Amino acid sequence: MKSASVPTYASRPDAALLEAMQADDETAFAELYKRYSYQLFNVAYGKLKNREVAEELVQDLFETLWSKRHDAHIQQLSHYLFSAIRYRIINYIKSEKVRTSYELFCRLNLSDADTNTEATVALNDLNEALAAGMQHLSEKTQEVFRLSRLEQYTIPEISVRVNLSEKTVEYHLRKSLKLMRRYLRNFLTLLWPFLFFIK
């Protein structure tokens, strides 16, 4: 009598692979990576036209998927992955705008001889103002702000990390942005993409 054949990983549906991955099955995770990584790369590359950055965003997404496998509540894997890569693309574009704005600020306001020293001082001033402002946030609001603005996590990802609903995360983020704008008035021209958008 023949034993029932066990379906290969490649033939299993996403839901079964996701369940296996959450039970620490690395082979199931590898199959999900194989199944989606190229499609996600194409989305990122299509928007950014930068192969290295697109690859990094996809790698980061899958690293997060694996590291948060026990905590994430994913209903539809494909929807989750493509939404997550779009958030990462948006975050990357915004962070590039901040970097570009800062470089432009330095070029317009500093002489070549003073650029390095003055840029360092300006960055230190910004970091001090940021730290001072964060001290006035509640612990939970501070955590949400740090994860969103400093570590570039998306609202759905923060929701999972801090065990709050996405609406509650948005509330804490709006609260933090309102207060932080007061502490960073001198830097608002430079940092408007960083502070004014909830993502």
N, C-alpha and C positions, 0 to 999 in steps of 0.2 A: 504493500500500500504506500502510495507516494505521500510525502508530507507536503502540506500547503507551502507554496513558495512565498518567501518573504519579499515584499516589494523593495526594489532598490531605492536609494535616496533620491535619485533623479526622477523617479516616477511618483514620489510622494507629493501631496498638495502642500501649499505654503503652511496651512494651519498645523499639519502634522509635523512639519519640520520645525516650526516655531515652538511647538510644544516640546519637541525633543531637545531643541536648543536650550529652552528654559530649564530642562533637566540636565544641563551641562554636556550635552552631546555635541562635541566639536565637529563631527562629521556632518551633522545636520546644519550647523552654522556654515561650514565650508560650502555646502551645497547651496545655501541661500546666497552666499557671497558670489558663487559662480553664476547663479541664476540672475542676479540683479546688478552686480557691480558695473558691468559694461553699459547697461542701459542708463544707470545713474551717472556714470562718467560722461556719456553722450549729452545728457541734460546739462551738466555743469560746464562741459567744454563748449557746448553750443551757446551758452550765455556769457562765459568769461573769455573764451578763445585763448586759454592758457592751460596747456596740458598738465604741467606740474601742479598748479593750484587745483585743477579739477580732480586729479588723482588724490591729492591730500584731503580734499573735502570728502571724497568717497571713503577713503581709509578711515578718516575720523568718524564718519557716520557708522561704519561697521564696528569700529572699536567701541563706540558708545553702545551700539546694539548689544554687543557681547557683554560688556561690563555691567550693563543695566538689565541683563536678561531676566533676573529674578524679580525685578521691581516694575518693569514696564507692563502696562496693560494695553496690548496691541490687539485690536479687533481685526483690522484688514491690513496685512503686512505691506502689500504693494502701495496702498494709499499712504501708510505711515512713512515708508522709505522715500517716496517721491515728494511728499510734503516736507520731510526733514531735509532733503537735499536742497529744495527750493529755499528754505529758511537759511541754510548755510550759505547759499549763493548770495542772498540778500545781505546777510551779516558781513560777508567778505567785501561786498561792494561798499557797504557803509563804512567799514573799517578802513578801506582804501581811500575813501573820501576824506576821512579824518587825517590820515597820513599825508595825503596830497595837500590838504588845506594847511597843515602844519609846515610842510616844506615850502609852500608858497608864502606863508606868513614870514618864515625865516628869510627867504630870498628878497622879499619886498622891504623888510624892516631892518635887516642886518647887513653890514658890510662883509665882504668875503673873509677878512682877517678876523672878524669877531663872531662869525657864524657859529663855530663849534662851541665856544664858551657861552655865548648868549643863549644858544639853543638849549644847552645843558641847564643853565639857570632857569630858563622859562619852563622846561620840563619838570625841574625840581619844584618850582613854585606851583605848577599845576598839580603835581602829586600831593604836595602838602595841603592845598586847598581841597582836593578830593578827599584826602584822609580826614581832614577836619570836618567836612560836611557829612561824611558817613558816620561820624561819631554821634551825630544828632538824630540818626535813624534808629528805630527800634531794631531789635536783633533780627526778626524775621524780614522786615523791610530791607535792612542792610544786606541780608543774605540774597534776597531776590535781586537787588540792584547789582551786587557783586557778580552773581551768576550771569545776569543779562548783559551788563555793560562792560565788565572786565574779563569775563570768561567766555562771552559770546554764545551762551546757551539760548535756545529758543524758549518761548513761553510754554509749549507742550513739554519740552525737556525739563524745564524748571519745575513745572507742575508735578512731574514724577519724582524729581529729586527731593523736593521739600514737602511732598505729600499734601498739596493743596490743589484746589480746583484751578483751572486756567483763569476763570473770572477773578478769583481771589489773588492769583499771581499778578494779573493786570492791575488790580487795585493797589497792591503794594508797589508795583513799578511806577504807576502814575504818582503815587504819594511820594516816592523817593525822587522822581524827576522834578516835581514841583519844588521840593526843598533844595535839591542839589543845584538847581538853576540859580537860586539865591546866593549860594556859596561860590559859584563859578561864573559870576557876571563878567569878570574880566576876560574870561576865556570863551564866551559864548559864540563870538564870530568864528573862532577856530573850531569849536566843538559842536556846532548846531546839529550835524548829522548824528552825533553820538548821543546827545541828550534829548532831542525833541521827538524822536520816533520810538513808538512802542512796537516791538517786533515779537 
